[in-house]
Amino acid sequence: MSITKKIDKTVTINCEDTVIISDAGIKVKSEASYSTYKQTHRCTSEEQIPETDFRLLGISDLEKDLYRVAIKREKDNKYKFQRKLFSGGMGAILNVIDQDLQRPAAMKVVLPSLKNDRDALNELIKEAKITGLLEHPNIVPVHELGLSNETGLYFTMKMVEGEPLNYIIKEIKKGTPEYVEEFSIFDLLNIFRKICDAIAFAHSKDIIHQDIKPHNVIVGQYGEVMVMDWGLARYIGDPEKEENSAHREILRDISIASNRDRQIIQGSPAYMAPEQVKVDSAAPDKQTDIFLLGATLYHMLTLEPPYEGNSVLDVLNKAEHRDMIPPQTRNPERLIPEELCRIITKATAFKKEDRYHSVQELIADVDDIISGKWSKQEKKNFACDQFLMQEGEPGEEAYLITKGSVQVFKESGGTKILLSTLQEGDIVGEMALITNDKRSASVKALEDTEVAVLTKQHLARNLKKLPPYIEKIVSTITRRLQAADMFIHPHLTMECTPFVLQQLYLILKSETGDKKMFMVSIDKIAARIADDLGVPVAKVEKVFVAAAEANLFSIKQNRIMIEDINKIIRAARWAKSLIGK
């Protein structure tokens, strides 16, 4: 039975806060977002100190003197308190100065009221140890787990200036110009990619976060992205399989702490996976984090958290049943690409088995969109003089030429009319992607040629990686192109010589009666024939030049000199017979 049935409906908290819900009530575990950056220095020397000689590393008088000069502490305290960054339901984050190295740090402590709460103290130790194991550029690094008279139990982290991702999202939603301009959908996608890197690394160590959300991500001024607050993190592996003895001991401690009490609900209701709400369901695992990644991406792109309601109970019930509005309809104005919507939907599937099997699998799909990569295409090879396609045959695919060159031509009355020569990088047969018409021209390889096969399915699938309006533009252009194709005058696509000559004869005959000899301006007669036949003037003039070369008439000073118009009509009839007219 779900714990949600035992929650007092009158409880009012922010459903984006982290909560721990048990029979004893609700604890709010909301903490300030803070972040750190870590530089790791490792010795690269192969020199080893024999174990028997470690006694030689004792302190010298010179070291004592230099240490007293280098370390300038007030009293004997290592950390100097600056200010409180945040205080939540269970702990506080303090801004302190590490006086030994004179650097700022973030210190986490439990609240005074919990100083004698064993669970709270164990959680602090567990968080420090888990985070300390995760040395990754996108995970906050821990400096020290310690105990002092001034603060009690604590751990420190290096602090980096930045803004919580949820704040950035709020500013985008408000329309703040500098945020809208700086954080496009694809900029946010790059931030999400780094979040995924952090979680993938944690999963490689068999550690799950359980509370991934924009509030726990810090974005720095120079592209830094840090995943914060590993307080709910759990180790789900087998510590006995760890080869490093020191790590094995730490993992044993973490494993005990991670499995101490599962009869509670942990996480942030607005983002929870269904299994996080029902404590009697299968324990949260890596697929739970994948759900939370999808929920985080949902918030980043729609600018709204996945679940909202009038109470915590209402939100938890929605999370339990995955009552989530599809991202494409949650905020249509955001124009979220359909492929991104598909990624969110798969990552946040109700059943674990329907989600991505690993974070790396999710990353692969995200990378495809970031890089603009098209789906893989089948390759085909054509030998020199081999047809890629022939005029009049059905066409279902287009080809992207990856190597070689081809010739595009039409056959008209036994005459080969060359239309174009295409080479590497060109696409041929593209009309097959948008119409069901037969091929309008033939294509032959001029040399050994390799092509990538493009289909309507490829086009549709890859358009979904772009904002929806791009697909609408392509669809609109396609419809207009198809409509235009229906009304293209046949004289534009076939041999029009006989029709130009025939029209020339009819014009002269109608205006001059039985007169056989004429002299007319090329510009005027070409413009009139072009208008009558619906073809370019240049095409008409080209026919005139060919006719003059065939001695049907002569051209002098931009005028046509015709001695016998009957020669023109005979030539027109002969030319028409050659193309089957």
C-alpha positions as CSV (number, residue, x, y, z in Angstrom):
1,M,0.0,0.0,0.0
2,S,1.3,3.4,-0.8
3,I,2.4,5.6,2.1
4,T,0.6,8.5,0.3
5,K,-2.7,7.2,1.8
6,K,-1.3,8.1,5.3
7,I,-0.3,11.7,4.6
8,D,-2.3,14.5,6.1
9,K,-4.0,16.3,3.2
10,T,-3.6,19.7,5.0
11,V,0.2,19.6,4.9
12,T,1.5,22.5,2.7
13,I,5.0,22.4,1.3
14,N,6.7,23.2,-2.0
15,C,6.3,20.1,-4.1
16,E,9.7,20.8,-5.8
17,D,11.4,20.5,-2.4
18,T,13.1,17.3,-1.3
19,V,11.0,15.4,1.3
20,I,11.4,12.4,3.4
21,I,8.0,10.9,4.3
22,S,7.4,8.3,6.9
23,D,4.7,7.3,9.4
24,A,6.2,9.9,11.7
25,G,5.4,12.7,9.3
26,I,7.0,14.8,6.7
27,K,10.5,16.2,6.9
28,V,11.5,18.9,4.4
29,K,15.1,18.3,3.2
30,S,15.3,21.5,1.0
31,E,18.9,22.8,0.8
32,A,20.5,25.7,-1.0
33,S,22.1,25.0,-4.3
34,Y,25.8,25.4,-4.0
35,S,28.6,24.0,-6.2
36,T,32.3,23.3,-6.2
37,Y,35.1,22.7,-8.6
38,K,37.8,20.2,-8.0
39,Q,41.4,20.0,-9.3
40,T,43.0,16.7,-8.6
41,H,46.8,16.5,-8.4
42,R,48.3,13.1,-8.7
43,C,51.9,12.1,-8.5
44,T,53.2,10.8,-11.8
45,S,56.6,9.8,-10.6
46,E,57.4,6.1,-10.5
47,E,59.6,6.6,-7.5
48,Q,58.3,4.5,-4.5
49,I,59.2,4.8,-0.8
50,P,59.9,1.4,0.7
51,E,57.3,0.5,3.4
52,T,60.1,0.1,5.9
53,D,61.4,3.6,5.3
54,F,58.1,5.4,6.1
55,R,59.5,6.3,9.5
56,L,61.8,8.6,7.7
57,L,58.8,10.9,6.9
58,G,58.6,12.2,10.4
59,I,58.4,15.9,11.1
60,S,61.6,18.1,11.0
61,D,62.3,21.3,12.8
62,L,62.4,23.2,9.5
63,E,58.9,21.9,8.6
64,K,57.6,23.1,12.0
65,D,59.0,26.6,11.3
66,L,57.7,26.9,7.8
67,Y,54.2,25.5,8.8
68,R,53.9,28.2,11.5
69,V,54.7,30.9,8.9
70,A,52.4,29.5,6.2
71,I,49.4,28.8,8.4
72,K,47.8,31.9,9.8
73,R,44.8,30.8,11.9
74,E,42.7,32.8,14.2
75,K,43.0,30.8,17.5
76,D,43.3,27.2,16.5
77,N,40.3,27.0,14.2
78,K,40.9,25.6,10.7
79,Y,37.7,27.2,9.3
80,K,36.5,30.8,9.8
81,F,32.8,31.3,9.6
82,Q,31.7,33.9,7.0
83,R,27.9,33.6,6.6
84,K,25.1,31.1,6.4
85,L,24.2,30.3,2.8
86,F,21.0,28.4,3.6
87,S,19.2,26.5,6.3
88,G,16.8,23.7,5.4
89,G,14.7,21.2,7.3
90,M,17.6,19.0,8.3
91,G,20.9,20.8,7.7
92,A,22.6,24.1,6.9
93,I,25.2,25.2,4.4
94,L,27.8,27.6,5.7
95,N,30.2,29.8,3.8
96,V,33.6,29.4,5.5
97,I,37.3,30.2,4.8
98,D,39.8,27.4,5.0
99,Q,42.5,29.3,6.9
100,D,45.2,26.8,6.1
101,L,44.9,27.5,2.4
102,Q,43.0,30.8,2.5
103,R,40.3,29.6,0.2
104,P,36.5,29.8,0.5
105,A,34.6,26.5,1.0
106,A,31.0,25.3,1.6
107,M,30.5,23.5,4.9
108,K,27.5,21.3,5.5
109,V,26.3,20.7,9.1
110,V,23.2,19.3,10.7
111,L,20.8,21.7,12.5
112,P,21.2,22.3,16.2
113,S,17.9,20.5,16.9
114,L,19.3,17.3,15.2
115,K,22.7,17.2,17.0
116,N,21.5,14.1,18.9
117,D,19.5,12.5,16.0
118,R,21.5,9.4,15.0
119,D,19.7,9.2,11.6
120,A,20.5,12.8,10.7
121,L,24.2,12.4,11.6
122,N,24.5,9.1,9.8
123,E,22.9,10.7,6.7
124,L,25.5,13.5,6.8
125,I,28.4,11.0,7.0
126,K,26.9,8.9,4.3
127,E,26.5,11.9,1.9
128,A,30.1,13.0,2.6
129,K,31.5,9.5,1.9
130,I,29.4,8.9,-1.2
131,T,30.2,12.3,-2.7
132,G,33.8,11.8,-1.8
133,L,33.9,8.7,-4.0
134,L,32.6,10.5,-7.1
135,E,35.5,12.4,-8.5
136,H,34.0,13.8,-11.7
137,P,34.1,17.3,-13.3
138,N,30.3,17.6,-13.0
139,I,29.9,16.4,-9.4
140,V,30.6,18.5,-6.4
141,P,33.9,17.3,-4.8
142,V,34.3,16.8,-1.0
143,H,37.3,18.2,0.8
144,E,37.0,16.9,4.3
145,L,34.8,15.1,6.7
146,G,35.5,16.5,10.2
147,L,34.5,17.3,13.7
148,S,35.0,20.6,15.5
149,N,33.9,22.2,18.8
150,E,32.4,25.1,16.9
151,T,30.2,23.2,14.4
152,G,30.1,19.6,15.5
153,L,30.1,17.1,12.6
154,Y,30.7,18.6,9.2
155,F,32.0,18.1,5.7
156,T,33.4,20.7,3.4
157,M,33.3,21.3,-0.4
158,K,35.0,23.8,-2.6
159,M,32.5,26.4,-3.7
160,V,32.1,27.8,-7.2
161,E,30.0,30.8,-8.2
162,G,27.0,29.9,-10.3
163,E,23.2,29.9,-10.5
164,P,20.8,27.1,-9.7
165,L,19.3,25.6,-12.9
166,N,15.8,26.1,-11.5
167,Y,16.5,29.9,-11.2
168,I,17.6,30.0,-14.8
169,I,14.4,28.3,-15.9
170,K,12.3,30.8,-13.9
171,E,14.1,33.7,-15.6
172,I,13.5,32.1,-19.0
173,K,9.8,31.6,-18.1
174,K,9.6,35.3,-17.1
175,G,11.1,36.3,-20.4
176,T,14.1,38.0,-18.9
177,P,16.0,39.0,-22.2
178,E,19.5,38.0,-21.2
179,Y,18.4,34.5,-20.0
180,V,16.2,34.0,-23.1
181,E,19.0,34.9,-25.3
182,E,21.7,32.9,-23.5
183,F,19.7,29.7,-22.9
184,S,18.1,28.4,-26.1
185,I,16.6,24.9,-26.1
186,F,19.9,23.6,-27.5
187,D,22.0,25.5,-24.9
188,L,19.8,23.8,-22.2
189,L,20.3,20.5,-23.9
190,N,24.1,20.9,-23.6
191,I,23.6,21.6,-19.8
192,F,21.5,18.5,-19.6
193,R,24.2,16.5,-21.4
194,K,26.7,17.3,-18.6
195,I,24.1,16.3,-15.9
196,C,23.8,13.0,-17.7
197,D,27.6,12.6,-17.6
198,A,27.6,13.0,-13.9
199,I,24.9,10.5,-13.3
200,A,26.4,8.0,-15.7
201,F,29.7,8.2,-13.8
202,A,27.8,7.7,-10.5
203,H,26.0,4.7,-11.9
204,S,29.4,3.2,-13.0
205,K,30.2,3.2,-9.2
206,D,26.7,1.6,-8.4
207,I,25.6,4.9,-6.8
208,I,22.2,6.4,-7.5
209,H,21.2,10.0,-6.8
210,Q,17.4,9.7,-6.2
211,D,16.8,13.4,-6.2
212,I,17.8,14.8,-9.6
213,K,16.1,18.0,-10.4
214,P,17.0,21.5,-11.6
215,H,17.3,22.8,-8.0
216,N,20.2,20.4,-7.5
217,V,22.2,21.6,-10.5
218,I,24.5,24.6,-10.6
219,V,25.4,26.3,-13.8
220,G,28.6,28.4,-13.7
221,Q,29.5,31.5,-15.7
222,Y,32.0,29.6,-17.9
223,G,30.0,26.5,-18.7
224,E,30.5,24.6,-15.5
225,V,27.7,22.3,-14.6
226,M,27.6,20.7,-11.2
227,V,25.2,18.1,-9.8
228,M,24.7,18.8,-6.1
229,D,23.1,17.4,-3.0
230,W,23.8,13.7,-2.8
231,G,22.0,13.4,0.5
232,L,19.5,10.9,-0.7
233,A,22.1,8.9,-2.7
234,R,22.3,5.2,-2.2
235,Y,25.0,2.6,-2.9
236,I,23.2,-0.4,-4.6
237,G,26.3,-2.5,-5.5
238,D,28.2,-5.3,-3.7
239,P,31.1,-3.9,-1.6
240,E,32.8,-7.2,-1.5
241,K,33.5,-7.0,-5.3
242,E,35.6,-3.8,-4.7
243,E,39.3,-4.7,-5.2
244,N,40.7,-1.6,-3.3
245,S,40.6,-2.5,0.4
246,A,40.1,1.1,1.5
247,H,37.3,1.7,-0.9
248,R,35.8,-1.6,0.1
249,E,35.6,-0.6,3.7
250,I,33.9,2.8,2.8
251,L,31.4,1.0,0.5
252,R,30.5,-1.4,3.4
253,D,29.7,1.6,5.6
254,I,27.7,3.3,2.8
255,S,25.9,0.1,1.9
256,I,24.7,-0.3,5.5
257,A,23.6,3.3,5.7
258,S,21.8,3.0,2.2
259,N,19.7,0.1,3.3
260,R,19.0,1.1,6.9
261,D,15.3,2.1,6.3
262,R,13.4,1.7,3.1
263,Q,9.9,2.2,4.6
264,I,10.0,5.9,3.7
265,I,9.3,8.0,0.7
266,Q,12.4,10.0,-0.4
267,G,12.6,12.5,-3.2
268,S,10.9,15.6,-4.6
269,P,7.2,14.9,-5.4
270,A,7.1,17.1,-8.5
271,Y,9.7,14.9,-10.2
272,M,9.3,11.4,-8.6
273,A,9.3,8.2,-10.5
274,P,6.3,5.9,-9.7
275,E,8.4,3.5,-7.7
276,Q,9.6,6.2,-5.4
277,V,6.0,6.8,-4.2
278,K,5.2,3.2,-3.4
279,V,7.5,1.9,-0.7
280,D,6.3,-1.7,-1.2
281,S,7.3,-1.6,-4.9
282,A,10.7,-2.6,-6.3
283,A,13.5,-0.5,-4.7
284,P,14.7,2.6,-6.6
285,D,17.6,1.8,-8.9
286,K,19.4,3.2,-11.9
287,Q,16.1,3.3,-13.9
288,T,14.8,5.6,-11.2
289,D,17.5,8.1,-11.9
290,I,16.8,7.8,-15.6
291,F,13.2,8.8,-14.9
292,L,14.5,11.7,-12.8
293,L,16.7,12.8,-15.7
294,G,13.7,12.7,-18.0
295,A,11.7,14.7,-15.5
296,T,14.5,17.3,-15.2
297,L,14.7,17.6,-19.0
298,Y,10.9,18.0,-19.0
299,H,11.2,21.0,-16.7
300,M,14.1,22.5,-18.6
301,L,12.2,22.4,-21.9
302,T,8.6,23.1,-20.9
303,L,9.6,25.5,-18.1
304,E,7.2,23.6,-15.9
305,P,7.8,20.7,-13.5
306,P,6.3,17.4,-14.5
307,Y,3.7,17.3,-11.7
308,E,1.7,20.1,-10.1
309,G,-1.3,20.0,-7.7
310,N,-3.1,21.7,-4.8
311,S,-1.3,19.6,-2.2
312,V,1.6,17.2,-1.7
313,L,-0.9,14.3,-1.7
314,D,-2.3,15.4,-5.0
315,V,1.1,15.7,-6.5
316,L,2.2,12.3,-5.1
317,N,-0.8,10.6,-6.5
318,K,0.0,12.0,-9.9
319,A,3.6,10.8,-9.6
320,E,2.3,7.3,-8.5
321,H,0.3,7.0,-11.7
322,R,2.6,9.0,-13.9
323,D,-0.2,11.5,-14.6
324,M,2.1,13.7,-16.7
325,I,1.0,16.1,-19.5
326,P,2.9,15.3,-22.7
327,P,5.7,17.9,-23.1
328,Q,4.6,19.0,-26.6
329,T,1.2,20.0,-25.2
330,R,2.4,21.3,-21.8
331,N,3.9,24.4,-23.3
332,P,3.3,24.6,-27.1
333,E,4.9,28.0,-27.4
334,R,8.3,26.4,-26.6
335,L,8.2,24.5,-30.0
336,I,10.0,21.5,-28.5
337,P,11.3,19.2,-31.3
338,E,9.3,15.9,-31.4
339,E,12.4,13.8,-31.1
340,L,13.1,15.5,-27.7
341,C,9.5,14.8,-26.6
342,R,10.1,11.2,-27.6
343,I,13.3,11.1,-25.4
344,I,11.5,12.6,-22.4
345,T,8.6,10.2,-22.8
346,K,10.9,7.1,-23.0
347,A,13.0,8.2,-20.1
348,T,9.9,8.8,-17.9
349,A,8.0,5.7,-19.0
350,F,5.8,4.3,-16.2
351,K,7.4,0.8,-16.3
352,K,11.2,0.6,-15.7
353,E,11.7,-1.8,-18.6
354,D,10.2,0.7,-21.0
355,R,12.8,3.4,-20.1
356,Y,16.3,3.7,-21.4
357,H,18.3,0.7,-20.2
358,S,21.3,3.0,-19.2
359,V,22.2,6.7,-19.0
360,Q,24.6,6.1,-21.9
361,E,21.8,5.0,-24.1
362,L,19.9,8.2,-23.2
363,I,23.1,10.2,-23.9
364,A,23.4,8.6,-27.4
365,D,20.0,10.0,-28.4
366,V,20.7,13.4,-26.9
367,D,24.1,13.5,-28.7
368,D,22.3,12.8,-32.0
369,I,20.2,15.9,-31.6
370,I,23.1,18.1,-30.4
371,S,25.3,17.1,-33.3
372,G,22.5,17.3,-35.8
373,K,23.3,13.7,-36.8
374,W,20.9,12.1,-39.2
375,S,19.7,8.5,-38.7
376,K,22.1,6.0,-40.3
377,Q,21.5,5.5,-44.0
378,E,22.0,2.4,-46.1
379,K,24.8,2.7,-48.7
380,K,24.6,1.7,-52.3
381,N,27.3,1.5,-55.0
382,F,26.9,1.9,-58.8
383,A,29.5,1.1,-61.4
384,C,30.3,3.6,-64.2
385,D,27.5,3.8,-66.8
386,Q,25.1,2.0,-64.4
387,F,21.6,3.6,-64.0
388,L,20.8,4.8,-60.5
389,M,17.2,5.4,-61.7
390,Q,15.3,5.6,-65.1
391,E,12.7,7.9,-66.4
392,G,9.2,6.6,-65.9
393,E,9.9,4.0,-63.3
394,P,8.4,4.1,-59.7
395,G,10.6,6.0,-57.2
396,E,10.6,5.5,-53.4
397,E,14.1,6.8,-52.4
398,A,16.6,9.6,-53.1
399,Y,20.3,9.4,-53.1
400,L,23.0,11.5,-51.4
401,I,26.1,11.2,-53.4
402,T,29.0,10.4,-51.1
403,K,31.6,9.5,-53.8
404,G,31.7,9.9,-57.6
405,S,29.4,11.8,-60.0
406,V,26.3,11.2,-62.1
407,Q,24.5,12.6,-65.1
408,V,20.8,13.5,-65.1
409,F,19.0,13.5,-68.5
410,K,15.7,13.0,-70.3
411,E,14.9,11.2,-73.6
412,S,12.9,13.1,-76.1
413,G,12.1,11.7,-79.6
414,G,15.2,9.6,-79.4
415,T,17.3,12.6,-78.4
416,K,19.1,12.7,-75.0
417,I,18.6,16.0,-73.3
418,L,21.2,16.6,-70.5
419,L,19.7,18.3,-67.5
420,S,22.6,18.4,-65.1
421,T,25.8,16.8,-63.7
422,L,25.9,16.1,-60.0
423,Q,28.7,15.1,-57.7
424,E,29.7,14.4,-54.1
425,G,27.4,16.2,-51.7
426,D,24.5,16.5,-54.1
427,I,21.1,14.8,-53.8
428,V,19.4,13.2,-56.7
429,G,15.8,11.9,-56.9
430,E,14.6,14.1,-54.1
431,M,11.0,14.3,-55.4
432,A,10.6,10.6,-54.4
433,L,10.7,11.8,-50.8
434,I,7.7,14.1,-51.2
435,T,5.6,12.6,-54.0
436,N,4.5,9.2,-55.3
437,D,5.1,10.2,-58.9
438,K,7.2,8.2,-61.3
439,R,10.8,9.3,-62.1
440,S,10.8,12.3,-64.3
441,A,14.4,11.8,-65.5
442,S,17.1,9.2,-65.8
443,V,20.3,9.2,-63.7
444,K,23.5,7.4,-64.8
445,A,26.8,7.0,-63.0
446,L,29.7,8.8,-64.8
447,E,32.2,6.8,-62.7
448,D,32.1,4.4,-59.9
449,T,29.7,6.1,-57.5
450,E,28.7,5.5,-53.8
451,V,25.4,6.9,-52.4
452,A,23.6,7.0,-49.1
453,V,19.9,6.0,-49.4
454,L,17.3,8.5,-48.2
455,T,13.7,7.4,-47.7
456,K,10.5,9.2,-46.6
457,Q,10.9,7.5,-43.3
458,H,14.4,9.0,-42.9
459,L,13.2,12.5,-43.8
460,A,10.2,12.2,-41.3
461,R,12.4,10.9,-38.5
462,N,15.0,13.5,-38.8
463,L,12.6,16.4,-39.2
464,K,11.3,15.4,-35.7
465,K,14.7,16.4,-34.3
466,L,14.0,20.0,-35.3
467,P,11.5,22.5,-34.0
468,P,7.9,21.7,-35.2
469,Y,7.7,24.7,-37.4
470,I,10.6,23.4,-39.6
471,E,8.5,20.3,-40.4
472,K,5.5,22.6,-41.2
473,I,7.7,24.7,-43.5
474,V,8.9,21.6,-45.4
475,S,5.3,20.2,-45.7
476,T,4.0,23.6,-47.0
477,I,6.8,23.9,-49.6
478,T,6.1,20.3,-50.6
479,R,2.4,20.9,-51.2
480,R,3.1,24.0,-53.2
481,L,5.8,22.3,-55.2
482,Q,3.4,19.5,-56.0
483,A,0.6,22.0,-57.0
484,A,3.1,23.9,-59.1
485,D,4.2,20.7,-60.8
486,M,0.6,20.0,-61.9
487,F,0.5,23.4,-63.8
488,I,4.0,23.5,-65.3
489,H,3.5,24.0,-69.0
490,P,4.8,20.9,-70.9
491,H,6.9,23.2,-73.2
492,L,9.1,23.9,-70.2
493,T,10.0,20.3,-69.7
494,M,10.3,18.9,-73.2
495,E,11.6,19.9,-76.6
496,C,9.6,22.9,-77.8
497,T,11.3,23.6,-81.2
498,P,8.3,22.5,-83.4
499,F,5.9,24.6,-81.3
500,V,8.0,27.7,-81.5
501,L,8.3,27.3,-85.3
502,Q,4.7,26.6,-85.7
503,Q,3.7,29.6,-83.6
504,L,6.1,31.8,-85.7
505,Y,4.4,30.6,-88.9
506,L,0.9,31.2,-87.6
507,I,1.6,34.7,-86.4
508,L,3.2,35.7,-89.7
509,K,0.5,34.0,-91.8
510,S,-2.3,35.6,-89.9
511,E,-0.9,39.1,-90.1
512,T,0.5,39.1,-93.7
513,G,-1.8,36.8,-95.7
514,D,-0.1,35.0,-98.6
515,K,3.1,37.0,-98.4
516,K,6.1,34.6,-98.4
517,M,9.0,36.9,-97.5
518,F,9.3,38.7,-94.1
519,M,11.6,40.8,-91.9
520,V,10.7,41.0,-88.2
521,S,12.4,42.1,-84.9
522,I,13.7,39.2,-82.9
523,D,12.9,40.9,-79.6
524,K,9.2,41.6,-80.4
525,I,8.5,38.2,-82.1
526,A,10.3,36.2,-79.4
527,A,8.4,38.0,-76.6
528,R,5.1,37.3,-78.3
529,I,5.8,33.6,-78.9
530,A,7.1,33.2,-75.3
531,D,3.9,34.7,-74.0
532,D,1.7,32.5,-76.2
533,L,3.5,29.3,-75.3
534,G,4.4,30.0,-71.7
535,V,8.1,29.5,-72.1
536,P,11.1,31.8,-71.3
537,V,12.1,34.3,-74.0
538,A,15.6,32.8,-73.9
539,K,14.3,29.4,-74.9
540,V,12.5,30.9,-77.9
541,E,15.6,32.8,-79.0
542,K,17.6,29.6,-78.7
543,V,15.2,28.0,-81.2
544,F,15.7,31.0,-83.6
545,V,19.5,30.5,-83.5
546,A,19.1,26.8,-84.2
547,A,16.7,27.5,-87.1
548,A,19.1,30.0,-88.6
549,E,21.9,27.5,-88.5
550,A,19.6,25.0,-90.3
551,N,19.0,27.7,-93.0
552,L,15.3,28.1,-92.4
553,F,15.9,31.9,-92.2
554,S,18.8,34.3,-91.5
555,I,19.4,36.7,-88.7
556,K,20.9,40.2,-89.4
557,Q,21.1,43.1,-87.0
558,N,18.7,41.6,-84.5
559,R,16.1,40.9,-87.2
560,I,14.9,37.7,-88.8
561,M,15.0,37.6,-92.6
562,I,12.5,35.0,-93.9
563,E,12.4,34.2,-97.6
564,D,9.8,31.4,-97.4
565,I,7.5,30.8,-94.4
566,N,6.4,27.5,-95.9
567,K,9.9,26.2,-95.1
568,I,9.2,27.0,-91.4
569,I,5.9,25.1,-91.2
570,R,7.5,22.1,-92.9
571,A,10.3,22.1,-90.5
572,A,7.9,22.4,-87.6
573,R,5.9,19.4,-88.8
574,W,9.0,17.3,-89.2
575,A,10.4,18.2,-85.8
576,K,7.0,17.4,-84.2
577,S,7.0,14.0,-85.8
578,L,10.3,13.2,-84.2
579,I,8.9,13.6,-80.7
580,G,5.7,11.6,-81.5
581,K,3.4,14.5,-82.0
